Amino acid sequence: MQYNQRNRDSTYDQGRHEIRASVNFDRKKIRKASLEMALALAREIPEHRVIDDPDVLEGLAGDESHLAPVLPDIAVRVEAAEDVIATLKAAERFSVPVTPRSGGTGKAGGAIPIYGGVVLDTSRMHRILDIDRINLTALVEPGCITGVFQATVEQEGLFFPPDPNSLETCCLGGNVAHNAGGPRAFKYGVTREYVRGLDAVLMGGRMLNVGCNTVKSVAGYDLTRLLTGSEGTLGVFTMLRLALIPKPPEVATLLACFSDEIAASRAVSRIIDLGLVPRVLEFMDEVLVETIRKSGASSVPEGTGALLLAEMDGPSETIVETDVLKFADACEAEQAVEILMARHVGERKALWSARRTLTDAVKARFNHKIAEDIVVPRRRAPELLQGLRDLHLQYGVTFASYGHAGDGNYHVNVLWEDDDWHPEPAVEDVFRLVLNLGGSITGEHGIGIAKKKYLPWEKGNDQIAIQRDLKRVFDPTGLLNPGKIF
Ligand SMILES: Cc1cc2nc3c(=O)[nH]c(=O)nc-3n(C[C@H](O)[C@H](O)[C@H](O)COP(=O)(O)OP(=O)(O)OC[C@H]3O[C@@H](n4cnc5c(N)ncnc54)[C@H](O)[C@@H]3O)c2cc1C
């Protein structure tokens, strides 16, 4: 497997572009400074929201990645932009690192305070301040749970499409910080497409209002897009202006069963070639079909070796039905074993049950699991699946893939039983395979700590150096979420 690491040819002097952090990353000093900062801050923020109780801090030490949690020295539970300004002013004054956090469901370690210091918890800033039916926008705080926001706008006949599978527990602030995607991204795009503007507080307490309340604006650099996906390293969001669309009234869910994964991936190409854009097009491979069977979560017809879960939506029943028929034709052309369809909420939920319970079923079946959310150009998905089969033969462990086939975004799970086996070489081979196919090492979960070693593989040192320069413009002291991305 040949991967041409672009960074080898770099002429950039990376040393010059190191962030000159004024923070001393000595844990003892950070602890002392954090406690002094807490005393000073308690004059501006009520004492019960500036926390040093280890039992409470434990709940703010980790996220949903496989990485070990780190106890912060203090946590500040902010309830308004003024609290965030006060915290970031004090952090700069006392040279204390700050890690922003919302729902804590991140999969890349972005909310782990690796140097201790302060966790800035924005989950209490959860108000929906405005839903504008004419502008088709909402003004909302970053701690609002994504699912709550979606349900609220849907009551108004509106729709916020980004739907990470964690939507019952993650927050919009974390979604914007990670530019979260989800099953509906194929048709509707990811979070970035719905961020019109935002308020962010920079280290030191400076407030920045970026974006615009109009559909169009080309005035100056697009800082909204830069801050979206910045993983809490450039600024702390205190307000989000999000775009909405009218809620599509008609939806159908389909589950197509195939004899093997290559047939399923060929069906994906046929579906797209027919001009269909299902709002959801999810793939599950043979190992996962077997896992679903064993878990009893859902019955899968005999002879099924791969699944496609799809949703069609539209303005009328007739339009959706026409799309459903075309979808069925494409699947039948690839000898689908069975195609199930549901129109009503309860039945649609039943078709989703296998997909929704997949992560837990995999965890229950295998001793060890590491999941990577890689993405390849859609056309090259069959080569990805073949490459993973080759890696299975090479390493003798299980590789299982599921995910958003419409986007080419697959959650590749490396699964093994032996406690002494180390997955790193296999995971690195997955990244090499993906980069050789013209893909990316992360489609949704971000870099955080988990993938920072591999970012230069994809971007090369020249681009990393420019990204570091940008970081320094926003955060010259390097105190905001240090140790992440780079
Ligand atoms: C079961 C499960 C399913 C998932 N499915 C998906 C999926 O389908 N698609 C997907 O994209 N992701 C998915 N994820 C990953 C995760 O839910 C998303 O990355 C989500 O966007 C994180 O939001 P959060 O509120 O939990 O953020 P956190 O974990 O709290 O933080 C994530 C990052 O955002 C930063 N941050 C948090 N709040 C702010 C703020 N106010 N200002 C600035 N920066 C901030 C943090 O510093 C950190 O770097 C899943 C996770 C789980 C556990």
The ligand as a MOL file (V3000), in Angstrom:
LIG
                    3D

  0  0  0     0  0            999 V3000
M  V30 BEGIN CTAB
M  V30 COUNTS 53 58 0 0 0
M  V30 BEGIN ATOM
M  V30 1 C -23.7840 7.4650 20.3150 0
M  V30 2 C -23.1120 8.6080 19.5740 0
M  V30 3 C -23.5170 8.8670 18.2760 0
M  V30 4 C -22.8970 9.9180 17.5700 0
M  V30 5 N -23.3100 10.1600 16.2990 0
M  V30 6 C -22.7770 11.1930 15.6210 0
M  V30 7 C -23.2120 11.4910 14.2940 0
M  V30 8 O -24.0870 10.8300 13.7270 0
M  V30 9 N -22.6430 12.5440 13.6730 0
M  V30 10 C -21.6910 13.3210 14.2770 0
M  V30 11 O -21.2100 14.2880 13.6620 0
M  V30 12 N -21.2540 13.0540 15.5200 0
M  V30 13 C -21.7720 12.0270 16.2120 0
M  V30 14 N -21.3350 11.7650 17.4900 0
M  V30 15 C -20.2580 12.5990 18.0900 0
M  V30 16 C -20.7690 13.7990 18.9280 0
M  V30 17 O -22.0580 13.5640 19.4350 0
M  V30 18 C -20.7420 15.0790 18.1050 0
M  V30 19 O -19.3970 15.4030 17.7980 0
M  V30 20 C -21.3900 16.2870 18.7880 0
M  V30 21 O -21.4080 17.3550 17.8680 0
M  V30 22 C -20.6830 16.7440 20.0590 0
M  V30 23 O -21.5290 17.6670 20.7160 0
M  V30 24 P -21.4080 17.8940 22.2990 0
M  V30 25 O -22.3890 18.9400 22.6620 0
M  V30 26 O -21.5470 16.6230 23.0270 0
M  V30 27 O -19.9350 18.4630 22.3790 0
M  V30 28 P -18.7830 18.2120 23.4570 0
M  V30 29 O -18.3900 16.7770 23.4870 0
M  V30 30 O -19.1460 18.8380 24.7460 0
M  V30 31 O -17.6030 19.0520 22.7830 0
M  V30 32 C -17.1320 18.7300 21.5170 0
M  V30 33 C -16.1450 19.8070 21.0470 0
M  V30 34 O -16.8240 21.0450 20.9300 0
M  V30 35 C -16.2080 22.0360 21.7430 0
M  V30 36 N -17.3050 22.8610 22.3050 0
M  V30 37 C -18.3510 22.4350 23.0470 0
M  V30 38 N -19.1420 23.4740 23.3550 0
M  V30 39 C -18.5860 24.5870 22.8040 0
M  V30 40 C -18.9390 25.9620 22.7870 0
M  V30 41 N -20.0300 26.4360 23.4160 0
M  V30 42 N -18.1220 26.8230 22.1150 0
M  V30 43 C -17.0130 26.3780 21.4590 0
M  V30 44 N -16.6390 25.0870 21.4660 0
M  V30 45 C -17.4170 24.1930 22.1230 0
M  V30 46 C -15.4300 21.2670 22.7900 0
M  V30 47 O -14.3330 22.0090 23.2690 0
M  V30 48 C -15.0030 20.0380 22.0200 0
M  V30 49 O -13.8350 20.2920 21.2970 0
M  V30 50 C -21.9010 10.7110 18.2050 0
M  V30 51 C -21.5310 10.4390 19.5290 0
M  V30 52 C -22.1190 9.4000 20.2020 0
M  V30 53 C -21.6970 9.1490 21.6230 0
M  V30 END ATOM
M  V30 BEGIN BOND
M  V30 1 1 1 2
M  V30 2 1 2 3
M  V30 3 2 2 52
M  V30 4 2 3 4
M  V30 5 1 4 5
M  V30 6 1 4 50
M  V30 7 2 5 6
M  V30 8 1 6 7
M  V30 9 1 6 13
M  V30 10 2 7 8
M  V30 11 1 7 9
M  V30 12 1 9 10
M  V30 13 2 10 11
M  V30 14 1 10 12
M  V30 15 2 12 13
M  V30 16 1 13 14
M  V30 17 1 14 15
M  V30 18 1 14 50
M  V30 19 1 15 16
M  V30 20 1 16 17
M  V30 21 1 16 18
M  V30 22 1 18 19
M  V30 23 1 18 20
M  V30 24 1 20 21
M  V30 25 1 20 22
M  V30 26 1 22 23
M  V30 27 1 23 24
M  V30 28 2 24 25
M  V30 29 1 24 26
M  V30 30 1 24 27
M  V30 31 1 27 28
M  V30 32 2 28 29
M  V30 33 1 28 30
M  V30 34 1 28 31
M  V30 35 1 31 32
M  V30 36 1 32 33
M  V30 37 1 33 34
M  V30 38 1 33 48
M  V30 39 1 34 35
M  V30 40 1 35 36
M  V30 41 1 35 46
M  V30 42 1 36 37
M  V30 43 1 36 45
M  V30 44 2 37 38
M  V30 45 1 38 39
M  V30 46 1 39 40
M  V30 47 2 39 45
M  V30 48 1 40 41
M  V30 49 2 40 42
M  V30 50 1 42 43
M  V30 51 2 43 44
M  V30 52 1 44 45
M  V30 53 1 46 47
M  V30 54 1 46 48
M  V30 55 1 48 49
M  V30 56 2 50 51
M  V30 57 1 51 52
M  V30 58 1 52 53
M  V30 END BOND
M  V30 END CTAB
M  END
